[in-house]
């Protein structure tokens, strides 16, 4: 969320702090907190928080139950209503595995390989073949969805277990990878069959990894966030130089990635020192950050974080 944060400890407890607009800290109130406060429960496991245009989150417990709280103006909490909640409320089902909450919709995967979405659907971003909003999780066609997916307000993209990559929703910047700028309300396959991981920056830039270690990008590129040494928008995947990439993440206007040799690379928007190059210059090509790094990286908001070895 905008100025609120959450974290899960190793003991399974969930904590929140910062701004509490619309109850997004899940404390049963709207009080701002300057120190971490615990959300009830001790078996929290997988957390996803809303993007910049919404306030709330979803979290999966170790028993496979899914819980939601915060803003719900488009039914994005999946609770069959548009009621705002300041405490976690269970979403029906007990086999949830992974989830992403972004803007006014959410996507969630079950252990049986099914994908479910709900919330705002003005561009077909729920993948149901229409533009109708949904306040309860509705299944996207298919039963072989994998664990890697990306989402923003108007677009969604996900990898299947067979290595195919699928995208749907808004396509005004070519972010669906279809060599056009047509919106689609049902999943459309992006060319290629060896995709392994995908990340979608908030501003509609896409980066995706293949199993051979190559990295590809397409979509919006107004700050050089595609890493292709230009500011050109692309509606089909274009390869970023290099063949040993192993992890990626993105934020509003920039991307961050690691290679198998432990090097860390950033590109895109450099304002506020977001790229950690001791300056505020945008970079349209991957630029190395000194040091050896773990492959755990995070591009969130206007900051980039990574773990060192």
C-alpha positions in Angstrom: 0.0 0.0 0.0 0.9 3.6 -0.3 2.5 4.4 3.0 1.8 1.3 5.0 3.8 -1.8 5.2 3.6 -5.4 6.4 6.0 -8.2 7.2 5.8 -11.8 8.2 8.2 -13.2 10.9 9.7 -16.6 10.9 7.2 -17.6 13.7 4.3 -17.0 11.3 3.2 -13.8 12.9 2.1 -10.9 10.6 2.9 -7.3 11.5 1.9 -3.9 10.0 2.9 -0.3 10.4 2.6 3.2 8.8 -0.5 4.7 7.3 -3.8 2.9 8.0 -6.2 4.4 5.5 -9.2 2.1 4.8 -8.0 -0.2 7.6 -5.1 -1.6 5.5 -3.0 -2.4 8.6 -5.7 -5.0 9.6 -5.9 -3.7 13.2 -9.7 -3.3 13.4 -9.3 0.5 13.3 -8.0 3.3 11.2 -5.1 4.4 13.5 -1.8 5.2 12.0 1.1 3.3 13.5 4.8 4.3 13.7 5.9 0.9 15.0 5.0 -2.6 14.0 1.8 -4.0 15.5 0.7 -7.6 15.2 -2.2 -8.7 13.1 -4.2 -11.5 14.9 -3.0 -15.0 14.0 0.2 -17.0 14.1 0.2 -19.1 10.9 0.5 -16.5 8.2 2.6 -17.6 5.2 2.2 -15.8 1.9 1.5 -12.0 1.8 0.5 -9.7 -1.0 -0.3 -6.0 -0.7 -2.2 -3.6 -2.9 -0.5 -1.3 -5.4 -0.5 2.5 -5.4 -4.1 2.9 -6.4 -5.7 1.0 -3.6 -5.4 0.2 0.1 -5.4 -3.4 1.4 -4.0 -6.8 1.1 -4.4 -10.6 1.0 -2.5 -13.2 3.0 -2.5 -17.0 2.8 -2.1 -19.1 6.0 -0.2 -22.3 6.2 -3.5 -24.2 6.1 -4.2 -22.9 2.7 -6.9 -20.4 3.8 -6.9 -16.9 2.2 -7.7 -13.8 4.1 -8.4 -10.2 2.9 -8.8 -6.7 4.4 -8.8 -3.0 3.4 -10.3 -1.2 0.4 -13.0 -3.1 -1.5 -14.6 -0.5 -3.8 -14.5 -2.9 -6.8 -15.0 -6.1 -4.9 -11.3 -6.8 -5.1 -11.2 -8.5 -1.7 -13.2 -11.5 -3.0 -15.8 -11.4 -0.3 -18.9 -11.1 -2.5 -19.5 -7.5 -1.5 -17.9 -4.0 -1.7 -17.5 -3.6 2.1 -14.3 -2.2 3.5 -12.8 -4.3 6.3 -10.2 -3.2 8.8 -9.6 -6.8 10.1 -8.8 -10.0 8.1 -11.8 -11.8 6.7 -11.6 -15.2 5.1 -12.1 -15.7 1.3 -13.9 -19.0 0.6 -11.6 -21.9 -0.1 -8.8 -23.9 1.6 -6.3 -24.7 -1.1 -4.9 -21.3 -1.9 -1.2 -21.3 -2.8 -0.1 -17.8 -4.1 -1.7 -14.4 -4.6 -1.0 -11.0 -5.9 -3.0 -7.9 -5.0 -2.7 -4.9 -7.3 -4.8 -1.8 -7.5 -8.5 -2.8 -7.7 -8.2 -6.5 -8.5 -6.5 -9.6 -7.2 -5.2 -12.9 -8.7 -4.8 -16.1 -6.7 -3.6 -19.6 -7.5 -4.7 -22.8 -5.9 -2.7 -26.0 -5.4 -4.6 -27.7 -8.2 -3.1 -25.3 -10.8 -6.2 -23.2 -11.2 -6.2 -19.4 -11.3 -8.8 -17.1 -9.8 -9.4 -13.4 -10.2 -11.9 -10.7 -9.0 -12.3 -7.0 -8.7 -12.4 -4.3 -11.4 -12.5 -5.5 -15.0 -12.9 -2.5 -17.3 -10.1 -3.6 -19.7 -10.8 -7.4 -19.3 -7.9 -7.7 -16.8 -9.7 -10.5 -14.9 -9.4 -12.8 -17.9 -13.0 -14.0 -17.9 -13.8 -13.1 -21.5 -15.8 -10.0 -20.6 -15.5 -6.6 -18.9 -17.8 -7.3 -15.9 -16.5 -6.6 -12.4 -16.5 -9.6 -10.0 -16.7 -9.4 -6.2 -16.0 -13.2 -5.7 -13.1 -15.1 -7.1 -13.9 -16.5 -10.6 -11.8 -19.0 -12.4 -9.7 -18.1 -15.4 -9.7 -20.9 -17.9 -7.0 -23.6 -17.5 -5.7 -25.9 -14.8 -1.9 -25.8 -15.4 -1.0 -22.3 -14.1 2.4 -22.1 -12.5 3.8 -19.9 -9.7 5.1 -16.9 -11.6 2.7 -14.0 -12.5 2.5 -10.3 -12.7 -0.3 -7.8 -12.4 -1.2 -4.1 -12.3 -4.5 -2.2 -12.4 -5.4 -3.1 -16.0 -3.1 -6.0 -17.1 -2.2 -9.5 -16.0 0.4 -12.0 -17.1 1.2 -15.5 -16.0 3.3 -18.6 -16.8 1.9 -22.1 -17.2 3.7 -25.2 -16.1 4.5 -26.1 -19.7 6.6 -22.9 -20.0 4.1 -20.9 -22.0 3.3 -17.3 -21.1 -0.1 -15.7 -21.2 -1.3 -12.1 -20.9 -4.7 -10.3 -20.9 -6.3 -7.0 -20.2 -5.1 -3.5 -21.2 -2.7 -3.4 -24.1 -2.3 0.3 -25.0 1.5 0.1 -24.6 1.9 -3.4 -26.2 2.3 -5.0 -22.8 0.4 -8.1 -23.8 3.2 -9.0 -26.2 0.8 -9.6 -29.1 2.5 -7.4 -31.7 -0.5 -5.0 -31.5 -2.2 -2.7 -29.0 -5.5 -4.4 -28.8 -7.1 -5.2 -25.4 -8.0 -8.8 -24.7 -10.4 -10.1 -22.0 -9.2 -13.7 -22.2 -5.6 -15.0 -21.9 -3.5 -14.7 -25.1 -0.2 -16.6 -25.5 3.0 -14.6 -25.8 5.4 -16.1 -28.3 7.8 -18.7 -26.9 7.6 -21.9 -24.9 10.4 -21.8 -22.4 9.4 -19.0 -20.1 10.2 -19.4 -16.4 9.6 -16.2 -14.5 7.8 -12.9 -15.3 7.6 -9.5 -13.6 5.4 -6.6 -14.5 6.3 -3.1 -13.4 3.4 -0.8 -12.4 3.8 1.4 -15.5 3.1 -1.5 -17.9 6.7 -2.6 -18.7 7.2 -6.4 -18.8 10.3 -8.4 -18.2 10.4 -12.2 -18.4 13.0 -14.8 -18.0 13.5 -18.0 -20.1 14.9 -21.2 -18.9 18.1 -20.6 -20.9 18.9 -17.5 -18.8 17.9 -15.0 -21.4 15.8 -12.0 -20.4 13.2 -10.3 -22.5 11.2 -7.1 -22.3 8.2 -5.3 -23.9 5.5 -2.8 -23.2 5.9 0.7 -21.8 9.4 2.2 -21.8 9.1 5.8 -20.9 12.1 5.8 -18.4 14.1 3.1 -20.2 12.6 0.5 -17.8 12.8 -2.2 -20.5 16.6 -2.1 -20.5 16.9 -1.9 -24.3 19.1 1.2 -24.5 16.2 3.4 -25.7 12.8 4.7 -24.8 10.8 2.9 -27.5 7.6 1.0 -26.7 7.6 -2.6 -27.9 4.5 -4.8 -28.5 6.5 -8.0 -28.8 9.3 -9.5 -26.7 12.8 -8.1 -27.3 15.9 -9.6 -25.8 18.0 -7.7 -23.2 21.7 -8.5 -23.7 23.1 -11.4 -21.6 22.4 -15.1 -21.1 22.9 -15.7 -17.4 20.0 -13.9 -15.8 18.3 -15.7 -12.9 15.9 -13.4 -11.1 13.9 -10.2 -11.8 11.6 -7.7 -10.1 10.1 -4.3 -10.9 8.6 -1.2 -9.4 6.9 1.9 -10.7 9.4 2.8 -13.4 12.4 0.6 -13.0 13.6 -3.0 -13.0 16.2 -4.9 -10.9 17.7 -8.3 -11.7 20.5 -10.7 -10.7 22.7 -13.0 -12.7 23.9 -16.4 -11.8 27.4 -15.0 -10.9 25.8 -13.0 -8.1 26.0 -9.6 -9.8 23.1 -7.2 -9.4 21.8 -5.0 -12.2 19.3 -2.1 -12.3 17.8 0.1 -15.0 14.9 2.6 -15.6 13.9 5.5 -13.4 16.8 6.9 -11.3 15.0 9.7 -9.6 15.3 9.8 -5.8 18.4 7.6 -6.1 16.2 4.6 -7.0 19.0 2.8 -9.0 21.6 3.3 -6.3 24.2 4.7 -8.7 25.1 7.7 -6.5 23.1 9.9 -8.8 19.5 10.5 -10.0 20.0 9.6 -13.7 17.6 7.3 -15.6 19.3 4.3 -17.1 17.9 2.6 -20.3 20.4 -0.3 -20.1 21.2 -2.7 -17.3 23.8 -1.0 -14.9 25.7 -3.1 -12.4 25.6 -2.4 -8.7 29.0 -3.2 -7.0 29.2 -6.3 -4.9 28.0 -9.9 -4.8 24.3 -10.4 -4.2 21.7 -13.1 -3.4 19.1 -13.6 -6.1 16.4 -12.2 -3.7 15.6 -8.7 -5.1 12.7 -6.3 -4.7 11.8 -3.2 -6.7 9.1 -1.5 -4.7 7.9 2.0 -5.2 10.9 4.3 -5.8 13.4 2.1 -3.9 15.3 -1.1 -4.8 16.4 -3.6 -2.2 18.5 -6.8 -2.4 20.3 -9.2 -0.1 24.1 -9.5 -0.2 25.9 -12.8 0.1 
